[in-house]
Amino acid sequence: MDTKALDPNSKQLASDDFVISHAFGADGALIPHPGASNPAVWTWKSYALADARARRSLESDATLPEAVREVLLASGDQCQINFDDGWLYGELPDLQHEHYGDPRELGYFRFAFNDGLFISARRHPLQSVDDIRQAIGRGKIRLPSPLTLFNAVFRRFLELLKAEIAKLSETLDSIEDHIVGENWQGERERLVPVRRQIVVFHRYLTAAISLFRHIDHADRRALPEELDDLIEALSRRAETLHAEGDQLQQRARLLQDELMAKLTDQSNQFLYVLSVMTAVLLPSTVISGLFGMNTGGLPLAESAHGFWIIAFIALAISAAVYLIVRRIGGNRR
């Protein structure tokens, strides 16, 4: 994705089709032209992995530890976070960019950073990363260290996810109003994709929280204090959003159960009506079958009023069967 096309005011150190590089000063401001008089304290490089040149560039970067390169260039996507030899690296979820995909679908944000370099990589344009990039280009935020960039990107992802969860909650409110009322027949088609979206968000939040807890417990002694505090804060924030998603999931499940109960009740009513009709029409069917045989000796065959007599008998028997069935059905209710 070309950042210049989205933000003409963005100032970059270097830009190619597959990598965008930003340089930052000690105050966290973007440096358009770093040099001896205006040195860069740290650099952010963002790679588009869909381009083979990006993969070759990362493969040939000898400054990166082998474990970092493996995570950045992995063929599959998997939530993970690790700390080794001063590098925090891994892969975390992010929402796809609204202009290049479904903003409700999740992508993967691959990252690795130490004190002086932040490397990010993605297969598809990601919304949180691009929002932070545009905010940097417009001077809305300052990032004095790679750690603050990691914090900004993941917090932005949680904000976007919170907004999506709020939209899903509003949709559930509408579905609930219809289910409680009488206009519930078409709500199953609305509820199914909402439940699916909630499950997806909940699953990835659960994975992110588990990763943060793991890195905090496994590498607490090795982590710098600032990084340890940040991971703990992000973990708490993700846990809060996870609890909201859990409540939403329970609501969706209850609405699904109530909707299925209504559908079952409707099906039972249809089956009851069908059973009554079958029972009522059965005597007439039997009588018409008997008197429709081409055999001799049929009663009333020579009578001028034979048809009306047989029709009256069939209707009387059907009425009696109907009353008996209604009485039996009423007693069972």
N, C-alpha and C positions, 0 to 999 in steps of 0.2 A: 504494500500500500504506500502511495506517495503522500507523505505528510504535507508537502508544500501545496498539494492540490486542496487539502482540507484547511490548511492554516498558512496563508501567504506571509504572515508576520513571523513565522517560526525561523529562528536562526540556528544553523547547524554547523558543526565543525566540518563534517564531511557527509556526503550522501551519495549512495549508489542505488541501483535497483534492488539490491539484496541486503544492504546494510545501511543503517542511519546512525550516525555518531554525534553525540552531544558532549561538550566539555563544560565543566562547572568550576566556578571559583570557590574561594574559601567561604564566601558569604552565601553560597548556594545558588547564585545567579548564573544564568547561561552566558557563556563566553563565546561570542561569534568568531573571533580570530585569536586563539591563544598564542602566546609567544613569550619571549623572555621578559618583556615588560608587563605582560598580563598572563601569568602562568595558570594552567589548569590544575586543580587539586585532584579531580577524579573525572572519569569518562564513562559515558553510557553508550554501549553499542547494541543496536537492535537488529537482529538477523531475520530475514524471511526465508524459512526453511524450504518453501516450495521451489526456490531457485537453487539449482545445483551448485552455483558459484558460492552461495552462502555455506553450504555443507563443506565444500572444498576449503574454504577460508578457515572454518572452524577446525577441520581435520589437520590443517597445516600449522595451526597456532601452537607453537611449542611452549608458550608461556602458561597454557592451561594445563592443569593436572589431568591425567588420563581419565579419572572417574568423572570429572566435570565434562570432558568431551563426550564420554559415553552417554551421559544423561541428556546433553544438548542434542546429540545426533541419534538418539534411540529411534528405532523404526516404529515402535508402538508408543501409545500414550498410557501413562500410569502416574497417579498421584504419589509423590514422594518428596522428601526433604532430608538433606544430610548436611553434616558439618565435618569438614576434614581439612587440616592443614591451612586454617585461616579462611577457607572458602565455605560459604553457605550456598548450597545449590539444590536444585530439585525441579519439581513440576507440580503446579497447582492449577485448579480450575479457574476459568474466567469466561465471561459471556462473549459470544461472537459479536462482531461489529454489526450495528443495525443496518448499515449500507451495503454489507457484503454477505449477509446471511441472516438467519433467524435469531433475533436478539434474545429469545428465550432458550436457545440451545447453548450448551456449554462447549467451550474449547479448552485448550491447555496452554498455560503460560510457563515456558521453560526459562529458568534463570540461574545465574551463578554470579556471586560477587564477593569481593574482598574489600580492603580499605580504599583501594584506588581505582577499581574497575567494576562496572556492572554490565553483565552480558545477558541479554534477553533474546529468546527465539520463539517463533510461533509458526505453525503451519497455515493458519488462517488469521485474518485481521481480528484483533481482540478489542472489545469496547473499553475496558478499564485502562489498558496500556495506552490506547490512543487518546483517551480523555486526559490522562496525566501528561502525555506528550504535548497536547495542545495547550494545556494550562501552563506548562513550562515555557512554551514558545511565546505566549502572551504575557509572561511575567507575573502570572497570578500566584504561583507558588515558587518557593526556593528550596533547593535540596542540597544541603551542605555535605552530604555523604551518601554513598550507595545504600546504606541502611535505611535512610529516610525515603529513598525511592521505592525500595521494597515495601516499606510501610504504606506509602501513598498508593501504590498499585493495588495491594491486597485490601486496603480499607475502601478504595473506590469500588472494587469488586463486591465487597459486602454491602456497600450503599446501593449499588445497582440491584443486587440480589434482594435486598430489603424492599426496594421499590417494586420488583416483580412479585414478591410475596404479598405485598399490599394489594396489587392488582388482582392476584388470585383470590385473596380474601374477599374483595368486593364482588368478584364473580360468584364465589360461594354464597355470599349474602343474597344475591339475586336468585340463585338456584334454590336456596333454602326458602325464600319467600314463595316461590312457585310451588315447591313441594308441599309446604304447609297449606297453601291454598288449593285451588282446583285446577290450575293450569300447569300440571306437572308432566303431561304426556311426553313432551319433547326434551325434558331436562336430562335424560340419560346421555344423549349425544353431547351435551355441554359438560356434564360432570366427568366423563371418561378422560378427555384430554387434560382437564384441570388436575385430576388425581395423578395422571402420569407426570405432569410437570412438577407437582409437589414432591412426588417420589424421587425424581431426578435431582432436584435441588437438595432435598434432605439427604440423599445418598452422598453427594459430593461434600456437603457441609460436615457430615459425619466423618468422611475420610480426612478432610482438612484438620478437623479437631484432633483426630487420632494421631495425625502426623505431628502436629504441634506438641501434643503431650509426649509423644515418643522422643522427639528431639530435645525437649526440655528435660526429660528424665534421664535419657541416655547420655547426653553431652553437656549436662549442666555445669560440670567442672571445667570443661574445655571452652564453653561459650564465653565470650566477653560479656561483662555485666550489662552493657547497653543492649546487646543483642538478646540476651536472656530476658531482660525486662520487656523488650518489644515483642518477643514471641509469646510471652505470658499475656501481655495486653491484647494481642491479636487473637489468642486462643479464647480469652474471656469474651471478646466481642463476637467471635464466631459461635461460641456456645449460646450466647443470648439469641442470636438469629436462629440457631439450631432449635432452640426451645420454641420460638415462634412457628417455625416450620413444622415441628412436632405437633403442636396444637392444631395447626391447619390440616395436617394429615389426619388427625383424629376426627376433626369436623367432617372432612371429606368422606371418611369411612362411615361415620354415622349417617350422613346424608345418603350414601350409597345403600346402606342397610334399610333406611326408611323408604327409599325409592323402590328397592326390590320388594319390600313388604307391600307397597301399593300395587306394584305390577303383579305380584302373586295374588293379591285380593281381587284385582281385575280379572286375572285369568280364571280364578275360582268362580267368579260371577258368570263369566262366559260359559264355563263348563257346566254350571248349574242350569243355565238357560238351555244349553244344548241337551242336557240330560232330560229336562222337563219336556222339551219338544219331541225327543225320541220316544219317551214313555207315552206321551199323548197320542202320537201318530202311529204307535205300534198296533193298537187294536184295529184301527182303520185299515192299516196295511194288511193285517191278517185276514180281515173280512173281505177286503177287495180281492185278495189273492184267492180265497176260497170260491167266491162267486164269479171269479173271472175264468174258472176252469171250463174247458169245452167238454163237459160230461153231462150225461143225462141225469134226471132226478134232482136237479137243483131246486130247493124250495123257492116258492114265489116266482118261478120262472114264467108261469103262465098268467100271473096276476098283473092287472093293469097298473097297480100302485106298488109293485114289487121294489122298484128302484128307490122310491121315497121311504118305504118302510125300512129297507136295509140301510139307507143313508141316515135315517133317524136313529136306528139302533147303534150305528158306528159313532155318531156324534154323541149319543148319550153315554156310551162306554168311554169315549175319549174324555168327556167332561168329568166323569166319575174318577178316571185315572188322574186327571189334572188336579182335582180336589184332594185326592189321597196323597199325591206327590207334594203338593204345597203344604199339606198338614204335616207330613213327615219332615220336610225341609224346615218348617217353622219350629217344630219340636227340637231339631238338632241345633238350631241357632239359639 
